[in-house]
């Protein structure tokens, strides 16, 4: 799933979710705005969720 993210989204996702950096820390480290970090993080989570749903489809009639 990480391979499907753009390089910047992957970097933000890894720094936040794996390495534990806060959004303000990531913004400072990457030299981008806090708003940009928030957008990259949100889109990365959506993409990863979609990827997981595609990899593990639920049988029809089963609610998640």
C-alpha positions in Angstrom: 0.0 0.0 0.0 2.8 2.5 0.8 4.2 2.0 -2.7 0.9 3.4 -4.1 1.3 6.7 -2.3 3.1 9.7 -3.8 6.6 10.3 -2.4 5.4 13.3 -0.3 2.3 11.5 1.0 4.3 8.4 1.9 6.9 10.6 3.7 4.2 12.4 5.8 2.4 9.1 6.5 5.6 7.3 7.7 6.8 10.2 9.8 3.4 10.5 11.5 2.0 7.0 11.8 5.3 5.0 12.1 7.9 7.4 13.5 5.4 9.3 15.7 6.1 12.9 14.6 3.4 15.4 15.1 2.0 17.4 12.2 3.7 20.6 13.3 7.0 18.7 13.6 6.5 17.2 10.1 5.7 20.7 8.6 8.9 22.1 10.1 11.0 19.2 9.1 9.8 19.2 5.5 9.5 22.9 5.1 5.8 22.9 4.2 2.7 24.3 5.8 0.8 22.6 8.5 -2.2 22.7 6.2 -0.2 20.8 3.5 0.8 18.2 6.1 -2.8 17.7 7.2 -4.0 17.3 3.6 -1.2 14.8 2.7 -2.0 12.8 5.9 -5.7 12.7 5.3 -5.3 11.7 1.6 -2.7 9.0 2.6 -5.1 7.5 5.1 -7.9 7.4 2.6 -5.7 5.8 0.0 -4.4 3.2 2.5 -8.0 2.5 3.6 -9.0 1.9 0.0 -6.0 -0.3 -0.6 -6.9 -2.4 2.5 -10.5 -2.7 1.4 -9.5 -3.9 -2.1 -7.0 -6.4 -0.6 -9.6 -7.8 1.9 -13.0 -7.5 0.3 -15.9 -8.3 2.6 -18.5 -10.9 1.5 -21.7 -9.3 0.3 -24.3 -8.9 3.0 -21.7 -8.5 5.7 -21.6 -5.1 7.3 -18.3 -3.7 8.5 
